[in-house]
Every structure is written in C-alpha cells, then in structure tokens.
Amino acid sequence: MTDLSARDEELRIRGVFAARTDAAKYSWFSSGQQLILQGATRALLDALRRAGVSRLDDARVLEIGCGGGHWLRELVQWGVRPDHLVGIDLIGERLASARERCAPTVQLTAASAAALPFADGAFDIVLQSTVLTSVLDSIVRQRIAAEMLRVLSPRGLVLWYDFLVDNPRNRDVRGVRRRDLSRLYPGCKIDVRRVTLAPPLARFLAPRMWTVAALLAALPFMCTHYAGTVRRVAS
C-alpha cells in the first residue's frame, strides 16, 4: 500500500468526523447510549475473562482511535495503571477532549493506526472500538490490523468491539464480519460474540421500555456488533 492511499483515507475520515452533527445521541444522558455502553463494557470484560485475563495492573495497553478517551477511562477502572495507557487518534479536537478527561499520565498522541509510532511488541493489549468499520479502504484496513499485531507482545491480544453489519443510513462505515476478521488476522485465534442491540432500536426502546430493550439485547440475532479477542496461535 502506498502512503498516498493511507493519507487519502485519513483525509476522508477527518472530513466525516468534521461533518458530524449527531453528538447528542452519544451522551451518557441518553438511555439508549447507556444501554449500548454498559452492554459493551460487560461484553469486553467477559471477553478478557474468556482469554484468561483476571487482572490488568501490569498490562501495557494501546487504544487506536481513542476519541474523547471513554475506554481509556474505563480501562483505569478495570485496573490498568494510567501510565501504562496510550491512546492515539487522527482528530486533534478529540485528543484535546481526552486530555481534559483522562489522568495526566495517560499518553495521548496524534498518529495514524496504519503506521503506529511504537516498537514491536510494546503492548499487551491493543483495543479498537468502532474504528475498523470507519475505514473503507480494504488495504488500509489490512495495514491497520497488521500494525496492531506488530505492536503486540507475543502473548498479547487485540480487544475488539465493532459493527458486523453495514449501516444502510451511513455510507461512511462498513461492517467487519467474521470472515473479514479471518482475513485481517490470518492464523490467529478469534473469539468474538454478537452483542449490542441494534443502536436505532436501542435508542428508541431504552427510554420507553428499558426492560424490553435489555431482553432484546440478550438475543444474538438482534445484535449488530462483535465483542471479543484476537490473539496469535502459539507456535
């Protein structure tokens, strides 16, 4: 892949985020967003437990596309030391928001996930949450996945949360299905499960019928995301 194609994709993504006007639906004061994020939190912790992870106090963790730092703050709650946390993002405004809200020892860097400025094996966990679906160029996606593996320690894992379906109302995202994961991470052990009630349905039902929304969120065929882990198979 040429650096030019990566820059073109990054410019497209910057433009998409600059044009967004739907910030209100991502507020913690939205019942639908509460349902989505609380469910995602449980799903990611369950994925770590299935991978044999029971503590994170020594883990070195990188989040690509960290945005305003929501998951970085969650990771501190889960036991990760702030000085062991690194977040990168393309958007300066999102990083500025993260700096305002995260512990001062969290390292926040403007960087591309397609060319991570870190040494091989630098991290025990690399988290990506709804990042790869925002990358439409399949070659750039592959390069990001390869970079995530490159910076992982030999026994490290990718912590994954992302759409598996396309959004017919949003042409700027493309789902990552199970077969896509196998292509992105060839030869790896992939353990993902369907989670998260379809967001439009979650946002409609949660403020009106929370219990119904929560029950539907427990049905895999009603869910639109994968949560889980990816790790190399030991040689």
Secondary structure as UniProt FT lines:
FT   HELIX           3..18
FT   HELIX           23..26
FT   TURN            28..29
FT   HELIX           31..50
FT   TURN            51..52
FT   TURN            57..58
FT   STRAND          61..64
FT   TURN            67..68
FT   HELIX           70..77
FT   TURN            78..79
FT   HELIX           82..84
FT   STRAND          85..89
FT   HELIX           92..101
FT   TURN            104..105
FT   STRAND          107..110
FT   TURN            113..114
FT   TURN            120..121
FT   STRAND          123..129
FT   HELIX           132..134
FT   HELIX           138..150
FT   STRAND          152..163
FT   TURN            168..169
FT   TURN            171..172
FT   HELIX           178..184
FT   TURN            186..187
FT   STRAND          188..197
FT   HELIX           199..205
FT   TURN            206..208
FT   HELIX           210..217
FT   HELIX           220..222
FT   STRAND          223..232
//
